[in-house]
Amino acid sequence: MLDTRSPGPHEVFSFFAPGVRRLLLEAARLTAGGRADARGWEEIRLRAGGPLTVVFHGGDFFVAPDGHPHIRADRAYCVTHGDVQRSLELMSGSSLYALEAELRQGFLTLPGGHRVGLCGRAVLRDGRLFTLRDISSLNVRLARETPGAGRQVLRWLLDQHGLPHNTLIFSPPGAGKTTLLRDLIRSLSAGCPDLGLEGLRVAVADERSELAGMWQGVPRKDLGPRTDVLDGCPKALAMAMLLRSMNPQVIVTDEIGRPEDAEAIDDALRCGVRVVATAHAGSPAELLARPSLRRLFNGPAFTRLIRLGRTRGAGTVEEVWDWRDRRRLHPPTAWEQGPALRLVPGCDKQARPLVPATNVEPPG
Amino acid sequence: MLRALAAALVVGGAAYVGHVLARDLRRRPEELQALQTALRVLVTEIDYGAVPLPEALERAAACVRAPADKLFARAAAALRRGDGAGAGAAWLEALQTTDPHTAWTRGDLEILSSLAPVLGVSHREDQLRHLQLCLERLSAAEAEAGAAAGRGVRLVRYLSVLAGLALALLAV
């Protein structure tokens, strides 16, 4: 497993409505050091008329009106429509009109690369989604840091020239693809002399502003010294622009899936550039079953596949494939212990209480 | 000679008072016009640039003179403070701390405060609709203020000179 941890969710608390913010702060204080330690929080969910919910590795809990974590939804604080609207206003910097493209895609990105998924009422025009209104659900997915995670998988990714193979990282949602990719970018850009990797010029097509955590033109994530980021641009267009303008050695992009993405990757590969990307799929078979991606496995495209999972927490490297030879590189035999990949302390599967006894104040 | 000089001073003083009062009457349409200019800048920033609200308010403030510039600058500063107040609260705060010496009436401020619940919290078309409505109402208020000022300015000037003459006749 990767050492997958967020710096703590506190930096996103300021984007919640004041009442919700207070509860989250109290919940974070109470769970510190426990199984649901705030550093292991993965999502914070607000549903108008529903319970305030925190998702962490190994489960979720509801936040009671006094901030205590609770497993029963009927004891939880009931999020109001006003809480959702107020939070949305804070998340958009009181400029919702400036985020119409994001609303159409159903998410916003907060400073630090935290992604906020949105649900509400769709407004259609000419049969196409114009915008979302009456937002009723917010799902804040906390961006994580994985110091050294990229280095751990790099040994399977480098060829004899010290360049990365064309690599596709895939998993179902929420298994740590973006987190691993971000650290991989940093490693490729900075170089790893012990692995024979010199720093490379990396160009990132960051359509969702998640990799660099770009906020109003300023990247909030360190992606290494030789990295250029094209932010907010559709991936296919961004890759073509980066190829023309930035002379990259490696192009990186997140969550490919549309036919035009595959076409742009095909183009990049024929230009002598290496590509590292991610996609949603549970297995190589599922990848091949996606018509838009299938073409990438027939030609010179991806020669390394990394499957992530959650068997030992988000970011577990389940398999690494040499796809050219259809050979599995990791684990050599089924579920043999792979590299030392570890999850957040407090997120193991031991049955520990949500709230450590030491964090509960004595009555009175 | 002294009497004539005193009479001239009284008439001149009264005319000056009339001029000051007339200038105050002319200020309201001018200040309402400045408000509309600032709002039009805001419309442009939102419509064409999709500029975030604090920056859009600052740009609007930079394009007009006092007291409209202060109103927009204060709203931008309140938003940038980052205490989670939100655009509506920041706008109302700026309106409530408006210099009491402006020529804006309570009605003018009410037109502006109608933006508070909607500013920054909806999609672009909706924002533009609300801003356009506010502009139309301000324009009507300006027309009404302009007509009132036109009548009032003449009246105040005549009355002040006549009052000065009457005072001079009685006193001198």
Chai-1 contact restraints between the chains, C-beta under 6 A:
chainA,res_idxA,chainB,res_idxB,connection_type,confidence,min_distance_angstrom,max_distance_angstrom,comment,restraint_id
A,P18,B,G84,contact,1.0,0.0,6.0,A-B,restraint_1
A,E89,B,G86,contact,1.0,0.0,6.0,A-B,restraint_2
A,E89,B,V121,contact,1.0,0.0,6.0,A-B,restraint_3
A,L90,B,G84,contact,1.0,0.0,6.0,A-B,restraint_4
A,G93,B,P52,contact,1.0,0.0,6.0,A-B,restraint_5
A,S94,B,L53,contact,1.0,0.0,6.0,A-B,restraint_6
A,S94,B,L79,contact,1.0,0.0,6.0,A-B,restraint_7
A,S94,B,A87,contact,1.0,0.0,6.0,A-B,restraint_8
A,S94,B,G120,contact,1.0,0.0,6.0,A-B,restraint_9
A,S95,B,P52,contact,1.0,0.0,6.0,A-B,restraint_10
A,S95,B,L53,contact,1.0,0.0,6.0,A-B,restraint_11
A,S95,B,G120,contact,1.0,0.0,6.0,A-B,restraint_12
A,L96,B,V121,contact,1.0,0.0,6.0,A-B,restraint_13
A,Y97,B,I46,contact,1.0,0.0,6.0,A-B,restraint_14
A,Y97,B,H123,contact,1.0,0.0,6.0,A-B,restraint_15
A,Y97,B,R124,contact,1.0,0.0,6.0,A-B,restraint_16
A,Y97,B,Q127,contact,1.0,0.0,6.0,A-B,restraint_17
A,A98,B,A50,contact,1.0,0.0,6.0,A-B,restraint_18
A,A98,B,P52,contact,1.0,0.0,6.0,A-B,restraint_19
A,E100,B,H123,contact,1.0,0.0,6.0,A-B,restraint_20
A,T131,B,H123,contact,1.0,0.0,6.0,A-B,restraint_21
